[in-house]
Amino acid sequence: MNPLSRLLGFRMASPVASGLYWSAIWLAIGAIIISILLMGSSISEAELLPWVFGVHGFSSLAGGFVSARRSGRRGWYFGAANGLFYTLLILIISFLAADAAWTVTVPILLAVTCFAGAFGGMLGVNTGSRGK
C-alpha cells in the first residue's frame, strides 16, 4: 500500500480516477508556477495561452501515466480516457466558475490533453509491475 492509502484509509479502485487525482495535483503545481511567472516577469495575461496549454498537457500526461500504470494494460486507452475526462472536468469547472464560453481553444485543449494522456499512458503501462 502506498502512504496515501495508509494515511487516509482508502484505495482508489479506478485507474482513471487515480489518474485524474494526479492530474489535479500537477495542475495545481502548474497554476502556481504560472502565477509566479505572471507576477515576476513582464509577461501579460494575453501571452499565457501556450503556457496554459503546456500545463494542461503535462497534467494530462502525468495523469495518463498513473492511470495506465495502475491498469497495467491498454495504456493509450486509459491515458486518452484520462485526458478526455480531465478536459470535461476543466470545462465544467470553468463554465460554472467563470461562465467561460465555447471557443476554438476548447477542441485544441481536448486534442492536447487526449494526445498527451495517451502518450503518458503508453509510457506508464510499460513501467507497471504487472506481468513481470
KAZIQUI-V412886 format. One record per pair of residues at least 24 apart in sequence whose C-alpha atoms are under 10 Angstrom apart, sorted by the first residue. I is the first residue (numbers start at 1). J is the second residue. D is the distance in whole Angstrom. If there is no record, write none. Layout:
I;J;D  I;J;D
//
This chain:
12;70;10  13;70;9  13;71;10  14;67;8  14;70;8  14;71;8  15;63;9  15;64;9  15;66;8  15;67;5  15;68;7  15;69;8  15;70;5  15;71;6  15;72;9  15;78;8  15;79;10  15;82;9  16;63;8  16;64;8  16;66;8  16;67;5  16;68;8  16;70;9  16;71;9  16;78;7  16;79;8  16;80;10  16;81;7  16;82;6  16;83;9  16;85;8  16;86;10  17;63;9  17;66;10  17;67;8  17;82;8  17;85;9  17;86;10  18;63;8  18;64;9  18;66;7  18;67;6  18;68;10  18;70;8  18;82;9  19;59;9  19;60;8  19;61;9  19;62;8  19;63;4  19;64;6  19;65;7  19;66;5  19;67;4  19;68;8  19;69;9  19;70;9  19;78;9  19;79;8  19;81;10  19;82;6  19;83;9  19;85;10  19;86;9  19;117;9  19;121;10  20;59;9  20;60;8  20;62;9  20;63;6  20;64;8  20;66;9  20;67;8  20;81;10  20;82;6  20;83;8  20;85;8  20;86;6  20;89;9  21;63;7  21;66;9  21;67;10  21;86;10  22;59;8  22;60;9  22;61;10  22;62;7  22;63;5  22;64;9  22;65;9  22;66;7  22;67;9  23;55;10  23;56;9  23;57;10  23;58;8  23;59;5  23;60;6  23;61;8  23;62;6  23;63;5  23;64;8  23;65;10  23;66;9  23;67;10  23;82;9  23;83;9  23;86;8  23;117;10  24;56;10  24;59;7  24;60;9  24;62;10  24;63;8  24;86;9  24;90;10  25;59;8  25;62;10  25;63;9  26;55;8  26;56;9  26;58;8  26;59;5  26;60;9  26;61;10  26;62;8  26;63;8  27;52;10  27;55;7  27;56;7  27;57;9  27;58;8  27;59;6  27;60;9  27;62;10  28;55;9  28;59;9  29;55;9  29;59;9  30;54;9  30;55;6  30;56;8  30;58;9  30;59;8  31;55;8  31;56;10  49;105;9  52;109;10  53;105;9  53;108;9  53;109;7  53;112;7  53;113;9  54;109;10  54;112;9  54;113;10  54;116;10  55;113;10  56;83;9  56;86;9  56;87;9  56;90;9  56;109;8  56;110;10  56;112;8  56;113;7  56;116;9  57;83;9  57;109;8  57;110;10  57;111;9  57;112;6  57;113;5  57;114;8  57;115;8  57;116;6  57;117;8  57;120;10  58;112;9  58;113;8  58;116;7  58;117;8  58;120;9  59;83;9  59;86;9  59;113;8  59;116;9  59;117;8  59;120;10  60;84;9  60;85;10  60;86;7  60;87;9  60;112;9  60;113;5  60;114;7  60;115;9  60;116;6  60;117;5  60;118;9  60;119;9  60;120;8  60;121;10  61;112;10  61;113;7  61;114;9  61;115;8  61;116;5  61;117;4  61;118;7  61;119;7  61;120;4  61;121;7  61;122;10  61;123;9  61;124;9  62;116;9  62;117;7  62;119;10  62;120;6  62;121;9  62;123;10  62;124;9  63;113;10  63;116;9  63;117;7  63;118;10  63;120;7  63;121;8  63;124;9  64;113;9  64;114;9  64;115;10  64;116;8  64;117;4  64;118;6  64;119;8  64;120;5  64;121;5  64;122;8  64;123;9  64;124;7  64;125;9  65;116;10  65;117;7  65;118;8  65;119;8  65;120;4  65;121;5  65;122;7  65;123;6  65;124;4  65;125;7  65;126;10  65;127;9  65;128;10  66;117;10  66;120;8  66;121;7  66;123;10  66;124;6  66;125;9  66;127;10  66;128;9  67;117;9  67;120;9  67;121;7  67;124;8  67;125;8  68;117;9  68;118;9  68;120;8  68;121;5  68;122;7  68;123;8  68;124;5  68;125;5  68;126;9  68;127;9  68;128;8  69;120;9  69;121;7  69;122;9  69;123;8  69;124;5  69;125;5  69;126;7  69;127;6  69;128;5  69;129;8  69;130;9  70;124;8  70;125;8  70;127;10  70;128;7  70;129;9  70;130;9  71;121;10  71;124;9  71;125;7  71;128;8  71;130;9  72;121;10  72;124;8  72;125;5  72;126;8  72;127;9  72;128;6  72;129;8  72;130;6  72;131;8  73;121;9  73;122;9  73;124;9  73;125;6  73;126;9  73;128;9  73;130;9  73;131;10  74;118;10  74;121;8  74;122;8  74;125;7  75;117;9  75;118;7  75;119;8  75;120;8  75;121;4  75;122;5  75;123;8  75;124;7  75;125;5  75;126;8  76;114;9  76;115;9  76;116;10  76;117;7  76;118;4  76;119;6  76;120;8  76;121;5  76;122;5  76;123;9  76;124;9  76;125;8  77;114;10  77;117;9  77;118;7  77;119;10  77;121;7  77;122;9  78;117;8  78;118;7  78;120;9  78;121;6  78;122;9  78;124;10  78;125;9  79;113;9  79;114;7  79;115;8  79;116;8  79;117;4  79;118;4  79;119;7  79;120;6  79;121;4  79;122;8  79;123;10  79;124;9  79;125;9  80;110;10  80;111;10  80;113;8  80;114;5  80;115;7  80;116;8  80;117;5  80;118;4  80;119;8  80;120;9  80;121;8  80;122;10  81;113;10  81;114;7  81;117;8  81;118;8  81;121;10  82;113;8  82;114;7  82;116;10  82;117;6  82;118;8  82;120;10  82;121;9  83;109;10  83;110;7  83;111;9  83;112;8  83;113;5  83;114;4  83;115;8  83;116;7  83;117;5  83;118;8  83;120;10  83;121;10  84;109;10  84;110;7  84;111;9  84;112;10  84;113;7  84;114;6  84;115;10  84;117;8  84;118;10  85;110;10  85;113;9  85;114;9  86;110;9  86;113;8  86;114;9  86;117;9  87;111;9  87;112;9  87;113;7  87;114;8
//
